[in-house]
Amino acid sequence: MKAKVAINGYGTIGKRVADAVAAQDDMEIAGVVKTRPSFEAKIALEKGYALYAAAEENVEEFRKSKIEVSGTLEDLLDKADIVVDATPGDTGEEYKKLYGKHGVRAIWQGGEEHELTGFSFNSEANYRDALGRDFARVVSCNTTGLVRVLYALDTAYGIRKARVTLMRRAADPNDIKTGPINALVPDPIKLPSHHGTDVNSILPHIDITTMAVKTSTTLMHLHALNVELNETCSEDDIIQLFASRPRIRLVSSKDRIKSTAEAMEFAKDIGRPRGDMWENVVWKDSIAINKGELYFFQAIHQESDVVPENVDAIRALTGIEKDGANSIKKTNRALGITS
């Protein structure tokens, strides 16, 4: 039996998760939800996804735009086993009541607080703990990227402490509301930033402090990491460790990938849909051990790196795959993620 998945919110993340779910052989799209008519709604129908309006009051607007809807979100919930909530943040409590009313499991994104579900998810770090849960939260793009590398390092060598500076994109490429900025903005000015606390929602024992700066780019986030490990290792050991992980992609400036712009161009050139980069991009030649401390740079594609985690979370909550490593392999194979 395939898991029937509803996508509530067919925007930047929702449409990517929908396509990733449709690529799996053990799950299918029950339908996707939009609040109002848009080009994304039309494309959803072109892809064969059943389209639903967020609420009854939105149905007439779709009909006036000659966009066919199959009903409302509540109608869709009666047909689904699980819903991936990709709606804007701070709507979680309202939707949680609705999902509970219909007896549907649900997955939220990092825009919601950990307290909404009491469980934050990462495919490698805590898949087993997610099995059979009713609700879970896939952490943000930055936190997902940090957990991937920190979990690998902690498992192999133990982490004494981690200090991370995040250089954040100002907006997504299609966002015309905030747009580019001609500034570097401490975000927040009062330190530390929330990202370390969010990492601790999955890896509570890690001593991590983070700070962030909003930058005038829309392409990717860039992280500068300084990690003290409990065990001695070499730069080559770290390179081999990262090369062995399923969602870390090593690149090199020697191949003329010296920036986030070139990292995104690389994603396009290897044929990724929408030019997405689902993996952490770690510069191999940035990996350095200085005075016993590890340093490196990584780039995170904010529009897509949480997509495979959502797919794995679906398997964990519905129980259609009990083994996390197997789920990661299935997801990666279906999406074409290779090192």
N, C-alpha and C positions, 0 to 999 in steps of 0.2 A: 504493500500500500504506500502511495506517495503522500507526503505531508502537503496539505492544502494551505498555501500561504497567502495572506492578505497583506497588501502594502498600503498603509495609511499615510499618504503624503508622497506624491509622485513628483518630487523635485530633485535637487542636486544629489542627495543620497538615495532617496527612494527609487528613482528610475534605474540607478546603478545596481541596487540590491535586486530589483525585479529582474533585470537581465541576467544577473548572476544566478538567481534562483531558477530561472527558466533553463539555464544551462546544465543544471544538476539532473541526475536520473532518478533521484529518490524524493523529489519535491516538485510542486507545480504551482503556478500563480492562480489563485482563486479569483483575484481581482485587484485593481488598484483604485485609489481614492484621490480625487482632486476637489478642492473647494470651489474653483471657478474654471470656466473655459480657458484654454490656452493652447499653444502649439504642442506642449507636452501631452495634453489630454488627447489631441488628435494623433500624435505619434503612438501613444499607448494603444489606441484602437488599431492603428496600422500594424502594430506588432502582434495583434491578436489577443491583447489583454482585455478582459472585461472591465469597463470603466464604471465607477460608482461616484455619486456626489457625496460630499461630506455630510450634508443634512438635507432634509426635505425642502427647506427654503432655497437651496441652491439648484434644485432640479430644473426649475423653469428657465433659469439663466442658461443652462446647457442646451435645453430644447430650443431656445431662441437663437442660439449659435449653431443649431443643427448638428450638435454633437450628441450621439446616442449614449445614454447612461442606462445601466441595468438595474438601478435602484439607488439606495442610500448606503452609507457605511453600515448601518444596523442590519440591512438586508445581507450585506457581504459577510458580516460576522457570523451569521447563521450558517454559512457555507464553509467557513475556514476552521482549520485546526489551530492556527497561530497567526498573529498579526505582527508585522514589523512596523513599528511606529516611527516614521520619519517626518513627523510634523514639527513645526517650530518649537523651540524649547518653552518650558513653563506651561504646557498644556497637559502635562502628564497625569496629574491627579484626576482631572476631569475624564480623560480617556480610560484611566485605570478602572474607574467605576463602571464605565460602559463595557469594557472587555470582561470584567468580572461578572457583570450581569448576563453576558452571553456565554460564559464559561469558556472563553478563548484565552489561551496563553499569549503573552505579549513580550516583545523586545523593544526597548527604547534606545535612543542614541545618547551621546555624551552631553547634549544640551540640557538634559535633565539631571537632577542631583542623584547621588548614590542612594539617598534615603528613600527615594520613590519606590525602589524595588528591594533594597537591602542587599542586593547582589550585583556586582559589576563584573563583566566577563572579558576574558582574553582566551583565545583558542589554546595556546600552549600552557598558560599558567594555571588555569583552573577549570578546564573543560569538565572534568569528573564531578566537580562540585555543582555544576549547572544541571546535571542530569535530572530530568523530571520536574524542575522548578516551574512554577506558573509564570513568574515574571523575572526578567533580567534586563540589565542595561549594558550595552556595548559602549565602552568608554570612548572618549573623543579621539580624533585623529592623532593629536599630539601624544596623548596618554597611551594609545595603542602602540605608537611607534616607540615610545620610551619603554613600555613593558616588554616588548619583543627583545630589545637588546639587553635590558637589565636582567630579565629572567634568564637569558642565555648566559650572561656573565656570572650571575649569582649561583646558578646551578653548577657551573664549571669550576669557579674559583672562589665564590663567596664575595659579597660586597661589604666593605667596611662603611663606605659612604659614597654618595653620588651628588655632584653639583652640576647643574645643567642651566645653560642660558639658551632660551628659545627666541629666535628671530622670526616673528610671526607675519604671515601675509596679512594685508589690510582687509581684503575682501576676496570673495570668489570671483573668477573671471567674468561671470555673467551678472554680477551684482552692480546695479546702477544706483542703488540707494546710498551706499557709503562711498563707493568709488575709490580711485587712487588718492593718496595723501602725499603732500610735499613736506614730509616730516618723519622723524623717528620718535616714536611715542612710548615711553615706559608704560607697560601694560600688565599689572598695575604699577603705580609709582610706589605704593607701600608694599614692601617685600615681606615674605616671598610670594610668588604667584601660586595659583591654585593647583598647578599641574602636579607638583610633588604630592600633595594631599590626594589627588586623584590616583596617582600611581599606588599610593598606600592602600587604596580601596581594594586592590588586587594583591599587592605585595606589601603587607603591613609591616614586615620586619626590616624593610629597606630604609636606611637613613638617607633621605633625599631632600634636597632643597633646590627650588627652581626660581628663576627670574625670567621675565619675558619683555621683548621689545616689539612693538608693532612697526612694520616697515612698509615702504611704498612699493609693494609688489603684490601681484595676485596669484603667482604661480605655485609656490610651495612654502612650507615652513622649513627653516634651517635650525638644527640643534647643535650646540657645542657642548660636548660632554667631558667631564673630568671625574674619573671613577677611581677610588682606592679599593683594591682587591685584597682579600685575606691571604691568598696564595700567590706566590711568584710565578710569573709567566712572561713569555716573550711577545714581541709584536707579531711574529709569525703564528704563534699559538692563537692569538686573537683573530687574525685573518682566517685561519683554518676553522675556528669556532663559528664565526659569522658565516663563512661559506657553507657550513653544514646546516644552517638553520633554514627552515622552509620559506620564510617571508622576509629575508634580508638579502638584498642584492648589492654586491660589491661592484663599485666602478672605480675608475682611475683617471686622474687628470692627464696621464700619459696618452689616454685615448681621446683627449680633448673634451672630456666631461669635467668642466671646471666650475660649473655654476648650476643653479636650479633651472635656468633656461635650457641649458644643454641636456640636463637630466630629463626634462619634459620632452625635448625633441627626440631623445633616445627612445622614450616610451612610444612616441608616434612611429618612429622608424622600425620598431620591432612589431608593429601592427596592433598595438593595444587599442581596444574600442575607446573612443573619446580621448585617446592619448593618455589613458589612466595608468598610474604606477601604483599597483597594490602593495608592493613591498617597500620596506625602508631602503633608501638609497644611502649606502655607507661608502665614503671615499676610503678605499684601501690605503692609499698613500697618506691619508691623514692620521692613520692609526699610529700612535707614538706612546712609548713608555718613557717618562721623564721623572727621575728621582723616585722611581717606584710607583708612579701614578699613571693611569691610562687616560689618554686624550684621543678624541676623534670627532669628526663632523658627520652628521647624517641629515638627509632631506626627507620630508614627509609630504606626500601629496594629499592635501586636506580633503579633496573631493572623493577620494577612492580607497584610502588604505584601510578603512573600517569595513569595506564591503565583504571581503572573505570572512571576517570575524562574525558578521551577521549571519552568513550562511552556516557557519559552524554552530552558532548559537541556536539556530533553528533545529539542527540535528540533536543538540544536547537537550533542549527543553522538551522536544517531542519524543525523545528517546529512540529515534530511528537509527541512530548509531551510538553505541556505548563508548567506543574508544576514540579519544580525541585525536590521536595520531592518524587513525584511519580517516576521520572526518577531514582533517587538514589535507591529506593526500587526495581525497575525493574532490574537495573544493579546488585545490590547486590544479589538478588534472583537468577538470572541466573548464577552468578559466584559462588554462595554458600558462600557469605560473611555473617558470623553470629558472634555475640559477644561470 
